[in-house]
Protein backbone atom coordinates (compact mmCIF):
# COMPACT_ATOMS: atom_id res chain seq x y z
CA UNK A 1 0.00 0.00 0.00
CA UNK A 2 2.84 2.42 0.75
CA UNK A 3 3.99 2.13 -2.87
CA UNK A 4 0.66 3.41 -4.19
CA UNK A 5 0.62 6.29 -1.73
CA UNK A 6 4.01 7.61 -2.79
CA UNK A 7 4.18 11.22 -3.93
CA UNK A 8 5.89 10.14 -7.17
CA UNK A 9 2.98 7.97 -8.24
CA UNK A 10 0.45 10.55 -7.11
CA UNK A 11 2.13 13.15 -9.31
CA UNK A 12 2.28 10.68 -12.20
CA UNK A 13 -1.37 9.72 -12.24
CA UNK A 14 -3.28 12.71 -10.86
CA UNK A 15 -4.98 14.78 -13.59
CA UNK A 16 -4.50 17.16 -15.21
CA UNK A 17 -0.79 17.85 -14.79
CA UNK A 18 0.53 14.27 -14.56
CA UNK A 19 2.74 13.11 -17.45
CA UNK A 20 2.21 9.41 -18.11
CA UNK A 21 5.44 9.12 -20.14
CA UNK A 22 7.67 11.00 -17.71
CA UNK A 23 10.94 9.12 -17.22
CA UNK A 24 10.20 6.61 -19.99
CA UNK A 25 12.89 7.59 -22.50
CA UNK A 26 12.06 4.94 -25.09
CA UNK A 27 8.60 6.42 -25.76
CA UNK A 28 9.49 10.11 -25.62
CA UNK A 29 8.69 12.16 -28.73
CA UNK A 30 12.37 12.73 -29.43
CA UNK A 31 12.96 8.96 -29.51
CA UNK A 32 9.85 7.91 -31.41
CA UNK A 33 9.90 10.82 -33.84
CA UNK A 34 13.44 11.96 -34.58
CA UNK A 35 14.37 14.90 -36.80
CA UNK A 36 11.64 16.74 -38.67
CA UNK A 37 8.86 14.63 -37.16
CA UNK A 38 9.94 15.64 -33.68
CA UNK A 39 9.73 19.29 -34.75
CA UNK A 40 6.22 18.69 -36.06
CA UNK A 41 5.09 17.20 -32.76
CA UNK A 42 6.60 20.13 -30.87
CA UNK A 43 4.61 22.46 -33.13
CA UNK A 44 1.43 20.54 -32.34
CA UNK A 45 2.15 20.64 -28.62
CA UNK A 46 2.73 24.40 -28.79
CA UNK A 47 -0.55 24.89 -30.66
CA UNK A 48 -2.39 22.69 -28.18
CA UNK A 49 -0.91 24.58 -25.24
CA UNK A 50 -1.90 27.91 -26.80
CA UNK A 51 -5.48 26.86 -27.56
CA UNK A 52 -6.02 25.25 -24.15
CA UNK A 53 -4.71 28.30 -22.31
CA UNK A 54 -6.86 30.62 -24.42
CA UNK A 55 -10.00 28.57 -23.78
CA UNK A 56 -9.42 28.42 -20.03
CA UNK A 57 -8.39 32.08 -19.60
CA UNK A 58 -11.34 33.57 -21.47
CA UNK A 59 -13.82 31.20 -19.84
CA UNK A 60 -12.54 32.17 -16.37
CA UNK A 61 -12.65 35.88 -17.20
CA UNK A 62 -16.21 35.64 -18.51
CA UNK A 63 -17.48 33.64 -15.54
CA UNK A 64 -15.84 36.08 -13.10
CA UNK A 65 -17.65 39.00 -14.80
CA UNK A 66 -20.96 37.10 -14.89
CA UNK A 67 -20.60 36.16 -11.22
CA UNK A 68 -19.95 39.75 -10.29
CA UNK A 69 -23.27 40.65 -11.87
CA UNK A 70 -25.01 37.82 -10.03
CA UNK A 71 -23.48 38.59 -6.64
CA UNK A 72 -23.96 42.35 -6.76
CA UNK A 73 -27.27 42.55 -8.67
CA UNK A 74 -29.07 45.85 -8.21
CA UNK A 75 -26.07 47.31 -6.37
CA UNK A 76 -24.55 47.70 -9.84
CA UNK A 77 -26.94 50.57 -10.59
CA UNK A 78 -24.12 52.79 -9.45
CA UNK A 79 -20.91 52.54 -11.47
CA UNK A 80 -19.05 49.39 -10.29
CA UNK A 81 -15.86 50.08 -8.37
CA UNK A 82 -12.81 49.94 -10.58
CA UNK A 83 -10.87 47.90 -8.04
CA UNK A 84 -12.21 45.02 -6.07
CA UNK A 85 -10.42 42.78 -3.60
CA UNK A 86 -11.11 39.21 -4.66
CA UNK A 87 -13.52 37.56 -2.21
CA UNK A 88 -12.83 40.23 0.40
CA UNK A 89 -14.88 39.26 3.46
CA UNK A 90 -16.74 36.87 1.18
CA UNK A 91 -16.71 33.99 3.63
CA UNK A 92 -18.31 36.25 6.26
CA UNK A 93 -21.21 37.27 4.08
CA UNK A 94 -21.28 35.83 0.58
CA UNK A 95 -23.98 36.60 -1.92
CA UNK A 96 -24.99 33.57 -4.01
CA UNK A 97 -23.24 33.23 -7.35
CA UNK A 98 -24.19 31.57 -10.59
CA UNK A 99 -24.39 27.80 -10.67
CA UNK A 100 -21.73 26.62 -13.12
CA UNK A 101 -21.96 23.18 -14.71
CA UNK A 102 -19.41 21.20 -16.70
CA UNK A 103 -20.45 18.22 -18.81
CA UNK A 104 -17.42 16.11 -19.58
CA UNK A 105 -14.61 16.25 -17.03
CA UNK A 106 -11.69 14.83 -18.99
CA UNK A 107 -8.49 16.79 -19.47
CA UNK A 108 -10.09 20.04 -20.66
CA UNK A 109 -13.10 19.82 -18.35
CA UNK A 110 -10.90 19.10 -15.34
CA UNK A 111 -8.55 21.95 -16.18
CA UNK A 112 -11.50 24.28 -16.57
CA UNK A 113 -13.00 23.23 -13.23
CA UNK A 114 -9.66 23.73 -11.48
CA UNK A 115 -9.10 27.21 -12.91
CA UNK A 116 -12.70 28.36 -12.42
CA UNK A 117 -12.24 27.72 -8.72
CA UNK A 118 -9.04 29.79 -8.76
CA UNK A 119 -9.79 32.56 -11.24
CA UNK A 120 -13.53 32.51 -11.99
CA UNK A 121 -14.91 33.63 -8.63
CA UNK A 122 -16.62 30.24 -8.40
CA UNK A 123 -17.01 28.53 -5.03
CA UNK A 124 -16.94 24.73 -4.79
CA UNK A 125 -20.61 24.50 -3.82
CA UNK A 126 -21.50 26.48 -6.96
CA UNK A 127 -19.72 24.06 -9.30
CA UNK A 128 -21.53 21.03 -10.75
CA UNK A 129 -19.65 18.30 -12.63
CA UNK A 130 -21.05 15.48 -14.75
CA UNK A 131 -18.66 12.75 -15.89
CA UNK A 132 -18.87 9.09 -16.84
CA UNK A 133 -15.91 8.60 -14.50
CA UNK A 134 -17.20 10.70 -11.64
CA UNK A 135 -15.67 8.29 -9.13
CA UNK A 136 -12.23 9.53 -10.24
CA UNK A 137 -12.95 13.14 -9.31
CA UNK A 138 -11.76 12.68 -5.73
CA UNK A 139 -9.68 15.86 -5.87
CA UNK A 140 -12.83 17.85 -6.68
CA UNK A 141 -14.86 16.30 -3.88
CA UNK A 142 -11.99 17.01 -1.49
CA UNK A 143 -12.14 20.67 -2.55
CA UNK A 144 -15.82 20.70 -1.63
CA UNK A 145 -17.44 20.45 -5.05
CA UNK A 146 -20.93 19.34 -4.11
CA UNK A 147 -22.02 17.60 -7.32
CA UNK A 148 -19.67 15.09 -8.99
CA UNK A 149 -21.91 12.55 -10.67
CA UNK A 150 -22.88 11.29 -14.11
CA UNK A 151 -26.13 13.15 -14.68
CA UNK A 152 -26.12 15.52 -17.64
CA UNK A 153 -29.84 16.27 -17.39
CA UNK A 154 -29.44 17.48 -13.81
CA UNK A 155 -26.69 19.88 -14.89
CA UNK A 156 -28.79 21.67 -17.54
CA UNK A 157 -31.84 21.73 -15.28
CA UNK A 158 -30.12 23.24 -12.25
CA UNK A 159 -27.21 25.35 -13.55
CA UNK A 160 -27.14 28.86 -15.00
CA UNK A 161 -24.14 28.36 -17.29
CA UNK A 162 -23.11 24.95 -18.65
CA UNK A 163 -19.79 24.17 -20.33
CA UNK A 164 -19.71 21.33 -22.86
CA UNK A 165 -16.24 19.76 -22.71
CA UNK A 166 -16.80 16.38 -24.36
CA UNK A 167 -15.04 14.80 -27.33
CA UNK A 168 -16.72 15.51 -30.69
CA UNK A 169 -17.76 11.88 -31.18
CA UNK A 170 -19.69 12.02 -27.88
CA UNK A 171 -21.61 15.23 -28.51
CA UNK A 172 -24.62 13.64 -30.21
CA UNK A 173 -25.20 11.39 -27.20
CA UNK A 174 -25.00 14.44 -24.95
CA UNK A 175 -27.45 16.33 -27.17
CA UNK A 176 -29.96 13.49 -27.02
CA UNK A 177 -29.56 13.50 -23.24
CA UNK A 178 -30.08 17.22 -22.62
CA UNK A 179 -31.99 18.68 -25.60
CA UNK A 180 -35.47 18.50 -24.07
CA UNK A 181 -34.30 19.34 -20.56
CA UNK A 182 -32.44 22.64 -21.01
CA UNK A 183 -34.04 25.60 -19.23
CA UNK A 184 -34.73 28.50 -21.56
CA UNK A 185 -32.37 30.90 -19.71
CA UNK A 186 -29.43 28.47 -19.43
CA UNK A 187 -26.31 29.64 -21.24
CA UNK A 188 -24.40 26.90 -23.06
CA UNK A 189 -20.66 27.52 -23.49
CA UNK A 190 -19.27 24.89 -25.84
CA UNK A 191 -15.64 23.84 -26.18
CA UNK A 192 -16.51 20.96 -28.52
CA UNK A 193 -14.53 20.97 -31.77
CA UNK A 194 -16.34 20.75 -35.10
CA UNK A 195 -19.73 21.96 -33.89
CA UNK A 196 -20.21 25.70 -34.56
CA UNK A 197 -22.91 27.61 -32.71
CA UNK A 198 -25.45 27.43 -35.57
CA UNK A 199 -25.17 23.66 -35.74
CA UNK A 200 -25.40 23.28 -31.96
CA UNK A 201 -28.37 25.63 -31.87
CA UNK A 202 -30.19 23.56 -34.47
CA UNK A 203 -29.47 20.31 -32.65
CA UNK A 204 -30.25 21.62 -29.15
CA UNK A 205 -33.14 23.92 -30.17
CA UNK A 206 -31.50 26.62 -28.05
CA UNK A 207 -30.26 30.14 -28.84
CA UNK A 208 -28.14 31.01 -25.80
CA UNK A 209 -24.86 29.48 -26.94
CA UNK A 210 -21.28 30.74 -26.83
CA UNK A 211 -18.86 28.85 -29.06
CA UNK A 212 -15.30 30.19 -29.36
CA UNK A 213 -13.75 29.70 -32.78
CA UNK A 214 -10.09 30.57 -32.40
CA UNK A 215 -7.76 31.10 -35.34
CA UNK A 216 -4.03 30.83 -34.66
CA UNK A 217 -1.41 33.22 -35.99
CA UNK A 218 0.86 31.24 -38.34
CA UNK A 219 3.86 32.98 -36.79
CA UNK A 220 3.67 30.56 -33.87
CA UNK A 221 5.02 27.78 -36.13
CA UNK A 222 7.89 29.91 -37.40
CA UNK A 223 9.13 31.46 -34.16
CA UNK A 224 9.45 29.10 -31.20
CA UNK A 225 10.00 32.01 -28.81
CA UNK A 226 6.46 33.33 -29.25
CA UNK A 227 4.80 30.68 -27.11
CA UNK A 228 6.03 27.83 -24.85
CA UNK A 229 5.37 24.24 -25.84
CA UNK A 230 5.57 22.75 -22.37
CA UNK A 231 4.86 25.44 -19.75
CA UNK A 232 1.92 24.71 -17.46
CA UNK A 233 -1.14 26.92 -17.76
CA UNK A 234 -0.75 28.28 -14.25
CA UNK A 235 2.61 29.86 -15.03
CA UNK A 236 1.35 31.19 -18.38
CA UNK A 237 -1.67 32.88 -16.83
CA UNK A 238 0.64 34.63 -14.38
CA UNK A 239 2.74 36.02 -17.25
CA UNK A 240 1.35 39.36 -18.47
CA UNK A 241 3.28 39.25 -21.75
CA UNK A 242 1.80 35.86 -22.66
CA UNK A 243 -1.69 36.95 -21.56
CA UNK A 244 -1.44 39.89 -23.94
CA UNK A 245 -0.89 37.47 -26.83
CA UNK A 246 -4.24 35.76 -26.17
CA UNK A 247 -6.36 38.75 -25.15
CA UNK A 248 -8.13 38.79 -28.59
CA UNK A 249 -8.51 42.58 -28.55
CA UNK A 250 -5.00 44.08 -28.57
CA UNK A 251 -4.43 47.70 -29.52
CA UNK A 252 -2.41 46.31 -32.43
CA UNK A 253 -4.18 43.15 -33.55
CA UNK A 254 -0.92 41.86 -35.07
CA UNK A 255 0.34 41.35 -31.50
CA UNK A 256 -2.21 38.57 -30.97
CA UNK A 257 -1.39 34.91 -31.48
CA UNK A 258 -5.09 34.03 -31.40
CA UNK A 259 -8.05 35.70 -33.14
CA UNK A 260 -11.77 35.30 -32.69
CA UNK A 261 -13.56 38.45 -33.79
CA UNK A 262 -16.95 37.29 -32.50
CA UNK A 263 -16.16 36.00 -29.00
CA UNK A 264 -15.88 39.30 -27.09
CA UNK A 265 -19.03 40.75 -28.73
CA UNK A 266 -20.94 37.54 -28.00
CA UNK A 267 -19.73 37.57 -24.40
CA UNK A 268 -20.81 41.22 -24.14
CA UNK A 269 -24.36 40.42 -25.22
CA UNK A 270 -24.39 37.41 -22.89
CA UNK A 271 -23.47 39.74 -20.01
CA UNK A 272 -26.31 42.08 -20.99
CA UNK A 273 -28.67 39.09 -20.85
CA UNK A 274 -27.33 38.15 -17.40
CA UNK A 275 -27.74 41.75 -16.25
CA UNK A 276 -31.37 41.71 -17.35
CA UNK A 277 -31.99 38.47 -15.44
CA UNK A 278 -30.25 39.50 -12.22
CA UNK A 279 -30.62 43.28 -11.91
CA UNK A 280 -33.40 45.76 -12.66
CA UNK A 281 -31.30 47.97 -14.92
CA UNK A 282 -32.48 50.02 -17.86
CA UNK A 283 -30.54 50.33 -21.11
CA UNK A 284 -28.29 53.18 -19.97
CA UNK A 285 -27.54 51.56 -16.63
CA UNK A 286 -26.80 48.24 -18.32
CA UNK A 287 -24.39 49.83 -20.78
CA UNK A 288 -22.65 51.68 -17.95
CA UNK A 289 -22.11 48.40 -16.09
CA UNK A 290 -20.95 46.63 -19.25
CA UNK A 291 -18.46 49.41 -19.96
CA UNK A 292 -17.12 49.27 -16.41
CA UNK A 293 -16.77 45.48 -16.48
CA UNK A 294 -15.15 45.14 -19.91
CA UNK A 295 -13.27 48.41 -20.23
CA UNK A 296 -12.93 49.63 -16.64
CA UNK A 297 -14.58 52.86 -17.72
CA UNK A 298 -17.94 54.49 -17.04
CA UNK A 299 -17.65 56.79 -20.07
CA UNK A 300 -20.28 55.27 -22.34
CA UNK A 301 -21.19 58.15 -24.66
CA UNK A 302 -19.66 56.38 -27.66
CA UNK A 303 -21.34 53.08 -26.77
CA UNK A 304 -24.75 54.69 -26.22
CA UNK A 305 -24.52 56.44 -29.59
CA UNK A 306 -23.88 53.12 -31.33
CA UNK A 307 -26.69 51.33 -29.48
CA UNK A 308 -29.31 54.00 -30.20
CA UNK A 309 -30.50 52.06 -33.23
CA UNK A 310 -31.47 48.97 -31.21
CA UNK A 311 -35.00 48.81 -29.81
CA UNK A 312 -34.97 52.57 -29.21
CA UNK A 313 -38.61 52.59 -28.11
CA UNK A 314 -37.90 50.33 -25.16
CA UNK A 315 -36.41 51.28 -21.82
CA UNK A 316 -34.86 47.83 -21.37
CA UNK A 317 -32.83 45.65 -23.68
CA UNK A 318 -34.45 42.61 -25.29
CA UNK A 319 -33.16 39.10 -24.70
CA UNK A 320 -30.31 38.78 -27.17
CA UNK A 321 -30.12 35.74 -29.46
CA UNK A 322 -26.43 34.92 -29.06
CA UNK A 323 -26.29 32.46 -31.95
CA UNK A 324 -27.74 34.95 -34.42
CA UNK A 325 -25.47 37.76 -33.18
CA UNK A 326 -22.36 35.59 -33.41
CA UNK A 327 -22.91 35.30 -37.15
CA UNK A 328 -23.36 38.96 -38.03
CA UNK A 329 -21.49 42.25 -37.67
CA UNK A 330 -22.56 43.66 -34.31
CA UNK A 331 -22.49 47.09 -32.72
CA UNK A 332 -19.82 45.98 -30.26
CA UNK A 333 -17.66 44.49 -33.01
CA UNK A 334 -17.90 47.75 -34.92
CA UNK A 335 -16.91 49.69 -31.80
CA UNK A 336 -13.85 47.52 -31.19
CA UNK A 337 -12.77 47.60 -34.84
CA UNK A 338 -12.84 51.37 -34.98
CA UNK A 339 -11.55 52.30 -31.55
CA UNK A 340 -8.02 51.24 -30.60
CA UNK A 341 -8.50 52.82 -27.17
CA UNK A 342 -11.38 50.45 -26.38
CA UNK A 343 -9.24 47.48 -27.40
CA UNK A 344 -6.43 48.75 -25.16
CA UNK A 345 -8.83 49.16 -22.24
CA UNK A 346 -10.17 45.63 -22.73
CA UNK A 347 -6.61 44.26 -22.80
CA UNK A 348 -5.78 46.05 -19.54
CA UNK A 349 -8.95 44.81 -17.87
CA UNK A 350 -8.36 41.25 -19.06
CA UNK A 351 -4.80 41.15 -17.75
CA UNK A 352 -5.62 42.92 -14.48
CA UNK A 353 -8.21 40.26 -13.69
CA UNK A 354 -5.47 37.65 -13.42
CA UNK A 355 -2.88 40.02 -11.94
CA UNK A 356 -4.93 40.40 -8.76
CA UNK A 357 -4.17 36.76 -7.88
CA UNK A 358 -0.37 37.12 -7.97
Secondary structure, DSSP 4 states (H G I P E B T S, - for coil): -TGGG-HHHHHHHSTTT--TTTT-GGGSHHHHS-THHHHHHHHHHHHHHHHHHHHHHHHHHHHHHHHHHHHHGGGGGSPPPS---TTTTTTTS------EEEE--SHHHHHHHHHHHHHS---GGGEEEE-TTGGG-HHHHHHT-SEEES-HHHHHHH-SEEEE---GGGHHHHHHHHTTT--TTPEEEE--TT--HHHHHHHHT---EEE---EE-THHHH-GGGS-SS--HHHHHT-HHHHHHTSS--SSGGG-SEE-TTHHHHHHHHHHHHHHHHS---HHHHHHHHHHHHHS----HHHHHHHTTSSTT-SSPPPP-HHHHTTS--HHHHHHHT-HHHHHHHHHHHHHHHHTT-
